């Protein structure tokens, strides 16, 4: 793993022939600089961040597997303090070192001219003007192209023909990873604060053979607390369950009566999440019971095969 906040290193030019002119030496240095120029294309952006893939520190013209992306943020952002997010991501790396349920931090550094990709001006944060020292970069593990909202809407679509879209039973079984992950975050005094279906991404292939494909992203609005016992410690569960109920209710409203099977499944899921929501709205809830009740919802809605899968792959 690369060190965080790396010091700038000076490029030294070695010459075997002392008689080489200064002009040739300068030319050689320019060529070396070209070799360390870095790539990355804009793949997504929001109000407070732009994401480039592969990472900005990927060598120019090199073949990258694309498993790392660079999240570029403004240092002076009134809504999301980058040093605060850095602390949260470091703590998340402690409780989830393999990045099984979150976007794993790989490196973090201040943006320099040598990191700026060719299409950097497409990033909304650069408007109307910018200077390089305004930005900070998080290199994090790539977690997929689409969020949970996208997969939920497509999983229940009657016109679904994309083989990359999982069956609802598979999708909700894989979400056990997030339910267990939130429990671990609460135990570590970490709050995401805006955890909803748009804060969970899934990396293909999305199947039961890939149990840890669902990941939580974007901890910029989160909080790392020093003490336990806050009254709102369950808010990530609350936000997540409310978001699922909202999305599923929207899908249900758009379904035709000719699809009674999906109507029943979605109705059962909505009722199940309402029950889970009522549990986590109480401060003295047992988080193990929350996970167990979610697994029971899988069995009731989709069958024992899927509840057994969740019990086997996601340890409390």
QUIZI-V392092 format. One line per field, one symbol per residue. phi: phi as a letter, one per 30 degrees, with the letter a starting at -180 (. if undefined). psi: psi as a letter, one per 20 degrees, with the letter a starting at -180 (. if undefined). burial: # if it has 16 or more other ideal C-beta (glycine too) atoms within 10 Angstrom, else .. A space follows every 50 residues. Layout:
# QUIZI-V392092
phi->???
psi->???
burial->???
This chain:
# QUIZI-V392092
phi->.dddhdddcddcccbdcddddddddddddddddddceccjcdcaabdbab cbbdddcdeeiddcdidbbcccbddcbdcbdddddedddddddddbdcid bbdddcaaaddbedcdddcdddddddcdbabdddcbbcdbddbjcbcdee dddddcddcdbddddddeddeddddeedddddeddddciccdibdbddcc cbcddcaddbdcdcbdbhcdcdbccdbcjddcdcdddddddddddddddd dddcddddcddddddddddddddddddddddcdcdddddddddddddddd dcjdedddddddccdd
psi->pqqqlqqpqpppopphoiiqrhghghghhhghhhhjqqbpqpiqqahjqq pqpaqijpqpjroqijiprpopqpgmohiophhghggghghhhgimhilh jroppgrprpprhiiprhkhiiphiiqhrrqhjiqqpoorppjrhqrhgg hghhhjpijpioiipqqhggghghihhhghggghgghjkppghkoaiijp qppqpnriimikipqprnjhjapoqhqrjqhkijhgggggggggggghhg ghhiqqiimhghggghgggghghhghghgiiphkqphhhgghhghhhggh girhhhhhgghhhop.
burial->.....................................###.#..#..### ########.........#######..#..#.#..##.##.###..#..## ###########...###..#..#.##...#...###########..#### #######.......##.###################..####.####### ###..#.#..##############........#####.###.###.##.. ##.........##.##..##.##..##.##....#.#..##..##.##.. ##...##.###..#..
